[in-house]
Each structure stands twice: as structure tokens, then as C-alpha cells.
């Protein structure tokens, strides 16, 4: 039978411990990369939903400028538009769902009954 010296006996546990630490570090980095990528894609989806809601709101405002009695939404299907036209004040609310992100934007406009001029009173993003 072959005899092992003390250095060989000590080296095996050290190698096992170092290997376990490297494997654990690699696993942690993999999970960290996965969750950062997931967070980044959710943020990107949220921004896309907001941009889409704002573009639909712009489209509705342009339609209102062309037709002061504008009641029917002209925006495409991902936008859910609610128009409250009371004559001299119009509130347009747009809700958009993009993947798992939902954004809601509201604008209040005033219409001068004498001149027909449309002015923006407020524009805000509503928390959902």
C-alpha cells in the first residue's frame, strides 16, 4: 500500500472547498444576471406602455382640435380611451396594457366657446 504524505491529505479538502466556493459564486452570478435582466425588461415594457399611452392621447387631442364635439376614440386597439366632453372642458383618459405593464395617462383640455381654441389645462400619469 502506498503512503500519502501530509501535504496530499491536506490538499484534497482545500481543493473541495475552493471548488464549492467557485460553484456557489457562479450560481449566485447566474441568478443575479437573470433577475437583473428580468427587471430591465419589465422597466422597458413599462416605458413602452407609457409612450404608447401618450401617443394615443396626442392622437385624441388632435382629433378634438379638428372636431370640438369629439366623442368616439380614434386610437388603435391597445389603447382604451375614455372621453368626457362637457362642452367647454374635455377630459381624455387613455389606458394601455403592454405585456404585464399597465399605464394610464389623463389630459384635461379647455375649449373657448367663442374662438374654438383648445388649450391644455393638465396632463398627468395616473398610478394604477
C-alpha positions, 0 to 999 in steps of 0.5 A: 500500500502506498503512503500519502504524505501530509501535504496530499491529505491536506490538499484534497479538502482545500481543493473541495472547498475552493471548488464549492466556493467557485460553484456557489459564486457562479450560481449566485452570478447566474441568478443575479444576471437573470433577475437583473435582466428580468427587471430591465425588461419589465422597466422597458415594457413599462416605458413602452406602455407609457409612450404608447399611452401618450401617443394615443392621447396626442392622437385624441387631442388632435382629433378634438382640435379638428372636431370640438364635439369629439366623442368616439376614440380614434386610437388603435386597439391597445389603447382604451380611451375614455372621453368626457366632453362637457362642452367647454372642458374635455377630459381624455383618459387613455389606458394601455396594457403592454405585456404585464405593464399597465399605464394610464395617462389623463389630459384635461383640455379647455375649449373657448366657446367663442374662438374654438381654441383648445388649450391644455389645462393638465396632463398627468400619469395616473398610478394604477 
